[in-house]
Amino acid sequence: MALREWAEAHNHAVLYDDEAATLLDVSSGKSLKLPWSDVSAFEEKVHPATGDRYLVLLFESGKQIALVDPGGVAFAPSTENSGPVKELPPVVCLRDFLTLKQRVDHYLYDHPDEPPPRECLDMVMICIATLDGARAIGFDVGDLEGELEKSLNEIERQTS
């Protein structure tokens, strides 16, 4: 199955612009330029637990991305800035970030009179590793980092 065909069949997760060689991660609205000259392999795989088909693109640099439904563009998180993170999955996507960020904000803004639980900080660390992984594969995540910084500042304010 070609990339274009997969994207057409899963257009609620990923859109592909052939002319611009760009993937659009639908849940985040973020675009990712595909450097086709750096692609070393392209594989269709089947998830052993769900039977769902997904695509994996391997790059000369050793990096890889997967196109998954419902997640969109999936990638390895990076612990470069977060350090080791408890319960960090080996593969994440920006949809994961958005879900976790929403949970963090729920603790902070829907329960402002209660100190945020330890779990809240753990979720922020996963968010940092996810954004670092997204940046490493080419996503521009500056705006999402700014939003996460606001949440982190609010955690610090509520716990000091």
N, CA and C atoms as an extended XYZ file, in Angstrom:
480
Properties=species:S:1:pos:R:3:atomname:S:1:resname:S:1:resid:I:1 pbc="F F F"
N         0.856       -1.178        0.000 N   MET     1
C         0.000        0.000        0.000 CA  MET     1
C         0.901        1.240        0.000 C   MET     1
N         0.666        2.142       -0.899 N   ALA     2
C         1.470        3.357       -1.006 CA  ALA     2
C         1.049        4.368        0.052 C   ALA     2
N         1.940        5.288        0.334 N   LEU     3
C         1.676        6.334        1.316 CA  LEU     3
C         0.407        7.101        0.964 C   LEU     3
N         0.290        7.478       -0.283 N   ARG     4
C        -0.886        8.248       -0.726 CA  ARG     4
C        -2.175        7.465       -0.468 C   ARG     4
N        -2.167        6.178       -0.788 N   GLU     5
C        -3.361        5.350       -0.582 CA  GLU     5
C        -3.694        5.219        0.901 C   GLU     5
N        -2.667        5.028        1.731 N   TRP     6
C        -2.909        4.904        3.168 CA  TRP     6
C        -3.516        6.200        3.694 C   TRP     6
N        -2.929        7.326        3.309 N   ALA     7
C        -3.423        8.618        3.776 CA  ALA     7
C        -4.859        8.863        3.309 C   ALA     7
N        -5.174        8.484        2.092 N   GLU     8
C        -6.546        8.649        1.598 CA  GLU     8
C        -7.520        7.785        2.388 C   GLU     8
N        -7.101        6.575        2.755 N   ALA     9
C        -7.963        5.668        3.512 CA  ALA     9
C        -8.098        6.088        4.982 C   ALA     9
N        -7.161        6.899        5.461 N   HIS    10
C        -7.144        7.313        6.865 CA  HIS    10
C        -7.057        8.840        6.964 C   HIS    10
N        -7.826        9.528        6.120 N   ASN    11
C        -7.704       10.985        6.025 CA  ASN    11
C        -8.197       11.727        7.269 C   ASN    11
N        -8.763       11.040        8.214 N   HIS    12
C        -9.122       11.665        9.494 CA  HIS    12
C        -7.927       11.660       10.447 C   HIS    12
N        -6.843       10.943       10.079 N   ALA    13
C        -5.643       10.872       10.917 CA  ALA    13
C        -4.463       11.610       10.288 C   ALA    13
N        -4.269       11.393        8.975 N   VAL    14
C        -3.121       11.973        8.267 CA  VAL    14
C        -3.551       12.363        6.858 C   VAL    14
N        -3.110       13.539        6.433 N   LEU    15
C        -3.290       13.951        5.039 CA  LEU    15
C        -1.918       14.035        4.406 C   LEU    15
N        -1.843       13.705        3.108 N   TYR    16
C        -0.566       13.753        2.410 CA  TYR    16
C        -0.683       14.651        1.187 C   TYR    16
N         0.212       15.618        1.081 N   ASP    17
C         0.303       16.490       -0.084 CA  ASP    17
C         1.485       16.005       -0.908 C   ASP    17
N         1.195       15.330       -2.007 N   ASP    18
C         2.225       14.716       -2.845 CA  ASP    18
C         3.149       15.770       -3.451 C   ASP    18
N         2.585       16.865       -3.943 N   GLU    19
C         3.407       17.907       -4.580 CA  GLU    19
C         4.402       18.524       -3.617 C   GLU    19
N         3.959       18.799       -2.403 N   ALA    20
C         4.836       19.428       -1.404 CA  ALA    20
C         5.594       18.395       -0.568 C   ALA    20
N         5.283       17.108       -0.758 N   ALA    21
C         5.871       16.024        0.039 CA  ALA    21
C         5.726       16.326        1.533 C   ALA    21
N         4.480       16.622        1.919 N   THR    22
C         4.200       17.030        3.286 CA  THR    22
C         3.073       16.184        3.866 C   THR    22
N         3.260       15.770        5.121 N   LEU    23
C         2.210       15.096        5.867 CA  LEU    23
C         1.550       16.111        6.787 C   LEU    23
N         0.256       16.026        6.918 N   LEU    24
C        -0.471       16.845        7.879 CA  LEU    24
C        -1.024       15.916        8.940 C   LEU    24
N        -0.584       16.113       10.170 N   ASP    25
C        -1.111       15.385       11.312 CA  ASP    25
C        -2.438       16.061       11.665 C   ASP    25
N        -3.545       15.393       11.388 N   VAL    26
C        -4.858       16.028       11.471 CA  VAL    26
C        -5.197       16.489       12.887 C   VAL    26
N        -4.941       15.666       13.894 N   SER    27
C        -5.356       16.038       15.248 CA  SER    27
C        -4.648       17.288       15.760 C   SER    27
N        -3.396       17.501       15.347 N   SER    28
C        -2.652       18.673       15.825 CA  SER    28
C        -2.661       19.826       14.830 C   SER    28
N        -2.951       19.515       13.559 N   GLY    29
C        -2.882       20.540       12.525 CA  GLY    29
C        -1.454       20.877       12.121 C   GLY    29
N        -0.498       20.065       12.538 N   LYS    30
C         0.925       20.313       12.252 CA  LYS    30
C         1.352       19.575       10.991 C   LYS    30
N         2.206       20.250       10.207 N   SER    31
C         2.736       19.659        8.968 CA  SER    31
C         4.161       19.179        9.170 C   SER    31
N         4.503       18.155        8.413 N   LEU    32
C         5.837       17.567        8.466 CA  LEU    32
C         6.326       17.340        7.043 C   LEU    32
N         7.411       17.990        6.689 N   LYS    33
C         8.006       17.825        5.360 CA  LYS    33
C         8.713       16.477        5.324 C   LYS    33
N         8.445       15.692        4.288 N   LEU    34
C         9.093       14.392        4.136 CA  LEU    34
C        10.321       14.525        3.250 C   LEU    34
N        11.509       14.329        3.794 N   PRO    35
C        12.716       14.376        2.957 CA  PRO    35
C        12.893       13.027        2.237 C   PRO    35
N        12.216       12.859        1.106 N   TRP    36
C        12.224       11.569        0.411 CA  TRP    36
C        13.630       11.075        0.096 C   TRP    36
N        14.563       11.992       -0.133 N   SER    37
C        15.927       11.565       -0.441 CA  SER    37
C        16.589       10.889        0.764 C   SER    37
N        16.070       11.111        1.947 N   ASP    38
C        16.626       10.504        3.164 CA  ASP    38
C        15.882        9.244        3.608 C   ASP    38
N        14.811        8.871        2.900 N   VAL    39
C        14.048        7.678        3.266 CA  VAL    39
C        14.825        6.442        2.813 C   VAL    39
N        15.128        5.560        3.767 N   SER    40
C        15.889        4.350        3.433 CA  SER    40
C        14.994        3.130        3.276 C   SER    40
N        13.822        3.141        3.905 N   ALA    41
C        12.893        2.015        3.783 CA  ALA    41
C        11.485        2.500        4.104 C   ALA    41
N        10.537        1.745        3.609 N   PHE    42
C         9.122        2.084        3.728 CA  PHE    42
C         8.410        0.754        3.888 C   PHE    42
N         7.735        0.552        5.008 N   GLU    43
C         7.122       -0.746        5.275 CA  GLU    43
C         5.682       -0.598        5.747 C   GLU    43
N         4.845       -1.521        5.311 N   GLU    44
C         3.512       -1.622        5.876 CA  GLU    44
C         3.553       -2.732        6.913 C   GLU    44
N         3.000       -2.470        8.085 N   LYS    45
C         2.995       -3.464        9.153 CA  LYS    45
C         1.582       -3.633        9.687 C   LYS    45
N         1.411       -4.692       10.464 N   VAL    46
C         0.125       -4.969       11.100 CA  VAL    46
C         0.355       -5.018       12.606 C   VAL    46
N        -0.435       -4.239       13.339 N   HIS    47
C        -0.332       -4.226       14.798 CA  HIS    47
C        -0.765       -5.599       15.316 C   HIS    47
N         0.080       -6.252       16.121 N   PRO    48
C        -0.234       -7.614       16.559 CA  PRO    48
C        -1.490       -7.724       17.426 C   PRO    48
N        -1.781       -6.704       18.208 N   ALA    49
C        -2.943       -6.777       19.106 CA  ALA    49
C        -4.246       -6.385       18.428 C   ALA    49
N        -4.176       -5.381       17.538 N   THR    50
C        -5.419       -4.862       16.949 CA  THR    50
C        -5.669       -5.340       15.520 C   THR    50
N        -4.612       -5.753       14.833 N   GLY    51
C        -4.752       -6.135       13.429 CA  GLY    51
C        -4.797       -4.944       12.490 C   GLY    51
N        -4.665       -3.724       13.046 N   ASP    52
C        -4.686       -2.517       12.220 CA  ASP    52
C        -3.388       -2.394       11.426 C   ASP    52
N        -3.517       -1.915       10.206 N   ARG    53
C        -2.347       -1.690        9.361 CA  ARG    53
C        -1.807       -0.278        9.604 C   ARG    53
N        -0.475       -0.179        9.581 N   TYR    54
C         0.167        1.121        9.706 CA  TYR    54
C         1.413        1.131        8.841 C   TYR    54
N         1.903        2.323        8.558 N   LEU    55
C         3.092        2.477        7.715 CA  LEU    55
C         4.251        2.984        8.546 C   LEU    55
N         5.441        2.493        8.229 N   VAL    56
C         6.661        2.946        8.890 CA  VAL    56
C         7.613        3.461        7.829 C   VAL    56
N         8.139        4.656        8.049 N   LEU    57
C         9.160        5.220        7.173 CA  LEU    57
C        10.454        5.307        7.971 C   LEU    57
N        11.508        4.686        7.436 N   LEU    58
C        12.820        4.696        8.068 CA  LEU    58
C        13.706        5.655        7.296 C   LEU    58
N        14.494        6.450        8.025 N   PHE    59
C        15.353        7.451        7.407 CA  PHE    59
C        16.822        7.090        7.583 C   PHE    59
N        17.650        7.599        6.686 N   GLU    60
C        19.089        7.348        6.722 CA  GLU    60
C        19.682        7.692        8.093 C   GLU    60
N        19.139        8.686        8.748 N   SER    61
C        19.643        9.138       10.054 CA  SER    61
C        19.362        8.140       11.172 C   SER    61
N        18.530        7.133       10.887 N   GLY    62
C        18.136        6.178       11.912 CA  GLY    62
C        16.791        6.521       12.532 C   GLY    62
N        16.290        7.715       12.271 N   LYS    63
C        14.979        8.102       12.785 CA  LYS    63
C        13.911        7.374       11.991 C   LYS    63
N        12.745        7.279       12.598 N   GLN    64
C        11.621        6.688       11.883 CA  GLN    64
C        10.330        7.329       12.350 C   GLN    64
N         9.339        7.267       11.479 N   ILE    65
C         7.995        7.701       11.833 CA  ILE    65
C         7.038        6.595       11.418 C   ILE    65
N         5.904        6.578       12.058 N   ALA    66
C         4.850        5.642       11.690 CA  ALA    66
C         3.582        6.444       11.459 C   ALA    66
N         2.809        6.012       10.512 N   LEU    67
C         1.500        6.612       10.266 CA  LEU    67
C         0.476        5.639       10.825 C   LEU    67
N        -0.234        6.081       11.849 N   VAL    68
C        -1.145        5.207       12.574 CA  VAL    68
C        -2.528        5.847       12.657 C   VAL    68
N        -3.511        4.983       12.747 N   ASP    69
C        -4.879        5.447       12.885 CA  ASP    69
C        -5.406        4.884       14.197 C   ASP    69
N        -5.766        5.733       15.154 N   PRO    70
C        -6.175        7.111       15.006 CA  PRO    70
C        -5.101        8.145       15.328 C   PRO    70
N        -3.915        7.778       15.718 N   GLY    71
C        -2.939        8.736       16.239 CA  GLY    71
C        -2.383        9.744       15.277 C   GLY    71
N        -2.228        9.386       14.007 N   GLY    72
C        -1.618       10.290       13.036 CA  GLY    72
C        -0.165        9.933       12.820 C   GLY    72
N         0.718       10.923       12.900 N   VAL    73
C         2.146       10.708       12.725 CA  VAL    73
C         2.732       10.338       14.089 C   VAL    73
N         3.287        9.142       14.187 N   ALA    74
C         3.847        8.666       15.451 CA  ALA    74
C         5.373        8.618       15.350 C   ALA    74
N         6.035        8.730       16.505 N   PHE    75
C         7.489        8.842       16.541 CA  PHE    75
C         7.978        8.465       17.933 C   PHE    75
N         9.285        8.319       18.063 N   ALA    76
C         9.873        8.036       19.378 CA  ALA    76
C         9.950        9.327       20.183 C   ALA    76
N         9.606        9.274       21.464 N   PRO    77
C         9.803       10.455       22.300 CA  PRO    77
C        11.300       10.660       22.536 C   PRO    77
N        11.673       11.831       22.975 N   SER    78
C        13.073       12.120       23.299 CA  SER    78
C        13.157       12.575       24.748 C   SER    78
N        14.049       11.970       25.491 N   THR    79
C        14.225       12.346       26.898 CA  THR    79
C        15.416       13.288       27.069 C   THR    79
N        15.808       13.933       25.986 N   GLU    80
C        16.935       14.863       26.012 CA  GLU    80
C        16.759       15.952       27.067 C   GLU    80
N        15.579       16.523       27.177 N   ASN    81
C        15.336       17.603       28.138 CA  ASN    81
C        14.587       17.153       29.389 C   ASN    81
N        13.853       16.072       29.286 N   SER    82
C        13.056       15.619       30.429 CA  SER    82
C        13.832       14.697       31.349 C   SER    82
N        14.851       14.031       30.817 N   GLY    83
C        15.498       12.966       31.578 CA  GLY    83
C        14.584       11.750       31.560 C   GLY    83
N        14.937       10.709       32.293 N   PRO    84
C        14.084        9.512       32.324 CA  PRO    84
C        12.674        9.854       32.793 C   PRO    84
N        11.687        9.272       32.139 N   VAL    85
C        10.288        9.576       32.446 CA  VAL    85
C         9.547        8.280       32.751 C   VAL    85
N         8.890        8.269       33.894 N   LYS    86
C         8.087        7.122       34.324 CA  LYS    86
C         6.927        6.901       33.352 C   LYS    86
N         6.737        5.663       32.938 N   GLU    87
C         5.622        5.249       32.071 CA  GLU    87
C         5.616        5.929       30.702 C   GLU    87
N         6.791        6.276       30.195 N   LEU    88
C         6.887        6.876       28.858 CA  LEU    88
C         6.776        5.772       27.810 C   LEU    88
N         5.782        5.845       26.933 N   PRO    89
C         5.663        4.819       25.896 CA  PRO    89
C         6.788        4.951       24.871 C   PRO    89
N         7.128        3.877       24.168 N   PRO    90
C         8.212        3.932       23.184 CA  PRO    90
C         7.839        4.699       21.914 C   PRO    90
N         6.551        4.846       21.670 N   VAL    91
C         6.055        5.571       20.494 CA  VAL    91
C         4.932        6.494       20.959 C   VAL    91
N         4.983        7.740       20.486 N   VAL    92
C         3.987        8.747       20.855 CA  VAL    92
C         3.557        9.509       19.606 C   VAL    92
N         2.556       10.343       19.770 N   CYS    93
C         2.129       11.219       18.680 CA  CYS    93
C         1.644       12.529       19.299 C   CYS    93
N         1.430       13.519       18.471 N   LEU    94
C         0.973       14.805       18.991 CA  LEU    94
C        -0.432       14.711       19.582 C   LEU    94
N        -1.194       13.761       19.115 N   ARG    95
C        -2.522       13.548       19.709 CA  ARG    95
C        -2.373       13.161       21.187 C   ARG    95
N        -1.343       12.352       21.500 N   ASP    96
C        -1.071       11.996       22.900 CA  ASP    96
C        -0.771       13.254       23.705 C   ASP    96
N         0.073       14.116       23.138 N   PHE    97
C         0.401       15.370       23.814 CA  PHE    97
C        -0.862       16.165       24.120 C   PHE    97
N        -1.712       16.337       23.108 N   LEU    98
C        -2.924       17.147       23.281 CA  LEU    98
C        -3.842       16.565       24.351 C   LEU    98
N        -3.936       15.240       24.400 N   THR    99
C        -4.767       14.580       25.409 CA  THR    99
C        -4.199       14.796       26.814 C   THR    99
N        -2.891       14.597       26.962 N   LEU   100
C        -2.266       14.784       28.272 CA  LEU   100
C        -2.328       16.237       28.723 C   LEU   100
N        -2.079       17.142       27.798 N   LYS   101
C        -2.122       18.577       28.125 CA  LYS   101
C        -3.521       18.959       28.613 C   LYS   101
N        -4.533       18.407       27.996 N   GLN   102
C        -5.915       18.671       28.421 CA  GLN   102
C        -6.152       18.155       29.841 C   GLN   102
N        -5.594       16.990       30.163 N   ARG   103
C        -5.736       16.441       31.517 CA  ARG   103
C        -5.008       17.310       32.540 C   ARG   103
N        -3.802       17.759       32.184 N   VAL   104
C        -3.046       18.645       33.072 CA  VAL   104
C        -3.863       19.904       33.344 C   VAL   104
N        -4.376       20.505       32.290 N   ASP   105
C        -5.149       21.735       32.442 CA  ASP   105
C        -6.432       21.509       33.244 C   ASP   105
N        -7.009       20.329       33.150 N   HIS   106
C        -8.190       20.008       33.959 CA  HIS   106
C        -7.844       20.112       35.448 C   HIS   106
N        -6.733       19.482       35.844 N   TYR   107
C        -6.313       19.570       37.246 CA  TYR   107
C        -6.073       21.018       37.661 C   TYR   107
N        -5.431       21.784       36.778 N   LEU   108
C        -5.024       23.136       37.141 CA  LEU   108
C        -6.162       24.141       37.173 C   LEU   108
N        -7.042       24.075       36.190 N   TYR   109
C        -8.038       25.129       36.030 CA  TYR   109
C        -9.448       24.738       36.473 C   TYR   109
N        -9.749       23.440       36.486 N   ASP   110
C       -11.068       23.011       36.953 CA  ASP   110
C       -11.082       22.746       38.457 C   ASP   110
N        -9.885       22.628       39.049 N   HIS   111
C        -9.765       22.403       40.487 CA  HIS   111
C        -8.683       23.329       41.047 C   HIS   111
N        -8.847       24.642       40.882 N   PRO   112
C        -7.774       25.575       41.256 CA  PRO   112
C        -7.496       25.650       42.757 C   PRO   112
N        -8.438       25.201       43.577 N   ASP   113
C        -8.236       25.274       45.024 CA  ASP   113
C        -7.550       24.033       45.587 C   ASP   113
N        -7.300       23.044       44.719 N   GLU   114
C        -6.624       21.819       45.147 CA  GLU   114
C        -5.230       21.797       44.531 C   GLU   114
N        -4.231       21.396       45.309 N   PRO   115
C        -2.896       21.300       44.706 CA  PRO   115
C        -2.892       20.198       43.643 C   PRO   115
N        -2.211       20.415       42.526 N   PRO   116
C        -2.193       19.381       41.492 CA  PRO   116
C        -1.498       18.118       42.007 C   PRO   116
N        -2.024       16.946       41.665 N   PRO   117
C        -1.410       15.703       42.127 CA  PRO   117
C        -0.059       15.458       41.453 C   PRO   117
N         0.742       14.590       42.026 N   ARG   118
C         2.050       14.220       41.464 CA  ARG   118
C         1.894       13.761       40.009 C   ARG   118
N         0.808       13.077       39.729 N   GLU   119
C         0.527       12.591       38.377 CA  GLU   119
C         0.575       13.726       37.348 C   GLU   119
N         0.203       14.902       37.766 N   CYS   120
C         0.187       16.065       36.881 CA  CYS   120
C         1.604       16.370       36.382 C   CYS   120
N         2.564       16.349       37.272 N   LEU   121
C         3.951       16.599       36.879 CA  LEU   121
C         4.475       15.475       35.991 C   LEU   121
N         4.083       14.234       36.280 N   ASP   122
C         4.478       13.103       35.425 CA  ASP   122
C         3.953       13.300       34.001 C   ASP   122
N         2.720       13.781       33.886 N   MET   123
C         2.144       14.021       32.559 CA  MET   123
C         2.886       15.147       31.842 C   MET   123
N         3.299       16.172       32.564 N   VAL   124
C         4.076       17.254       31.956 CA  VAL   124
C         5.397       16.715       31.420 C   VAL   124
N         6.030       15.816       32.160 N   MET   125
C         7.305       15.247       31.707 CA  MET   125
C         7.113       14.423       30.427 C   MET   125
N         6.021       13.679       30.350 N   ILE   126
C         5.716       12.942       29.120 CA  ILE   126
C         5.464       13.924       27.978 C   ILE   126
N         4.778       15.019       28.265 N   CYS   127
C         4.532       16.048       27.245 CA  CYS   127
C         5.845       16.631       26.733 C   CYS   127
N         6.784       16.907       27.634 N   ILE   128
C         8.085       17.450       27.219 CA  ILE   128
C         8.801       16.453       26.308 C   ILE   128
N         8.831       15.185       26.696 N   ALA   129
C         9.488       14.158       25.881 CA  ALA   129
C         8.800       13.999       24.523 C   ALA   129
N         7.478       14.153       24.512 N   THR   130
C         6.728       14.049       23.252 CA  THR   130
C         7.071       15.215       22.332 C   THR   130
N         7.073       16.427       22.870 N   LEU   131
C         7.406       17.590       22.033 CA  LEU   131
C         8.850       17.533       21.540 C   LEU   131
N         9.764       17.068       22.386 N   ASP   132
C        11.155       16.929       21.943 CA  ASP   132
C        11.277       15.897       20.823 C   ASP   132
N        10.522       14.800       20.921 N   GLY   133
C        10.518       13.795       19.856 CA  GLY   133
C         9.919       14.349       18.575 C   GLY   133
N         8.848       15.129       18.710 N   ALA   134
C         8.206       15.740       17.539 CA  ALA   134
C         9.160       16.709       16.845 C   ALA   134
N         9.860       17.521       17.627 N   ARG   135
C        10.824       18.465       17.053 CA  ARG   135
C        11.948       17.708       16.342 C   ARG   135
N        12.383       16.590       16.936 N   ALA   136
C        13.491       15.814       16.369 CA  ALA   136
C        13.168       15.252       14.986 C   ALA   136
N        11.887       14.997       14.713 N   ILE   137
C        11.542       14.491       13.380 CA  ILE   137
C        11.121       15.596       12.418 C   ILE   137
N        11.068       16.835       12.902 N   GLY   138
C        10.810       17.940       11.995 CA  GLY   138
C         9.557       18.753       12.211 C   GLY   138
N         8.760       18.432       13.214 N   PHE   139
C         7.584       19.243       13.500 CA  PHE   139
C         7.999       20.561       14.147 C   PHE   139
N         7.292       21.641       13.828 N   ASP   140
C         7.459       22.920       14.509 CA  ASP   140
C         6.479       22.917       15.678 C   ASP   140
N         6.996       22.812       16.878 N   VAL   141
C         6.142       22.694       18.061 CA  VAL   141
C         6.301       23.867       19.026 C   VAL   141
N         6.851       24.966       18.550 N   GLY   142
C         7.073       26.121       19.411 CA  GLY   142
C         5.818       26.603       20.113 C   GLY   142
N         4.696       26.639       19.408 N   ASP   143
C         3.459       27.101       20.030 CA  ASP   143
C         2.988       26.140       21.120 C   ASP   143
N         3.150       24.844       20.884 N   LEU   144
C         2.749       23.860       21.888 CA  LEU   144
C         3.663       23.930       23.109 C   LEU   144
N         4.943       24.192       22.880 N   GLU   145
C         5.874       24.366       24.002 CA  GLU   145
C         5.476       25.572       24.846 C   GLU   145
N         5.049       26.633       24.185 N   GLY   146
C         4.600       27.821       24.911 CA  GLY   146
C         3.391       27.525       25.771 C   GLY   146
N         2.453       26.754       25.253 N   GLU   147
C         1.263       26.382       26.020 CA  GLU   147
C         1.630       25.497       27.209 C   GLU   147
N         2.571       24.574       26.987 N   LEU   148
C         3.003       23.699       28.079 CA  LEU   148
C         3.734       24.502       29.148 C   LEU   148
N         4.499       25.481       28.731 N   GLU   149
C         5.207       26.344       29.676 CA  GLU   149
C         4.213       27.073       30.584 C   GLU   149
N         3.094       27.523       30.031 N   LYS   150
C         2.063       28.179       30.841 CA  LYS   150
C         1.521       27.223       31.903 C   LYS   150
N         1.291       25.974       31.503 N   SER   151
C         0.788       24.986       32.458 CA  SER   151
C         1.827       24.704       33.541 C   SER   151
N         3.077       24.607       33.153 N   LEU   152
C         4.141       24.357       34.120 CA  LEU   152
C         4.261       25.525       35.104 C   LEU   152
N         4.146       26.736       34.595 N   ASN   153
C         4.166       27.915       35.477 CA  ASN   153
C         2.999       27.888       36.463 C   ASN   153
N         1.845       27.438       35.994 N   GLU   154
C         0.667       27.357       36.872 CA  GLU   154
C         0.869       26.278       37.938 C   GLU   154
N         1.489       25.165       37.570 N   ILE   155
C         1.796       24.115       38.573 CA  ILE   155
C         2.703       24.704       39.638 C   ILE   155
N         3.733       25.411       39.221 N   GLU   156
C         4.669       26.020       40.174 CA  GLU   156
C         3.948       27.027       41.069 C   GLU   156
N         3.047       27.824       40.492 N   ARG   157
C         2.317       28.813       41.260 CA  ARG   157
C         1.426       28.133       42.312 C   ARG   157
N         0.747       27.066       41.891 N   GLN   158
C        -0.189       26.410       42.802 CA  GLN   158
C         0.507       25.595       43.887 C   GLN   158
N         1.739       25.208       43.656 N   THR   159
C         2.425       24.367       44.638 CA  THR   159
C         3.429       25.147       45.490 C   THR   159
N         3.552       26.443       45.239 N   SER   160
C         4.522       27.211       46.047 CA  SER   160
C         3.850       27.941       47.193 C   SER   160
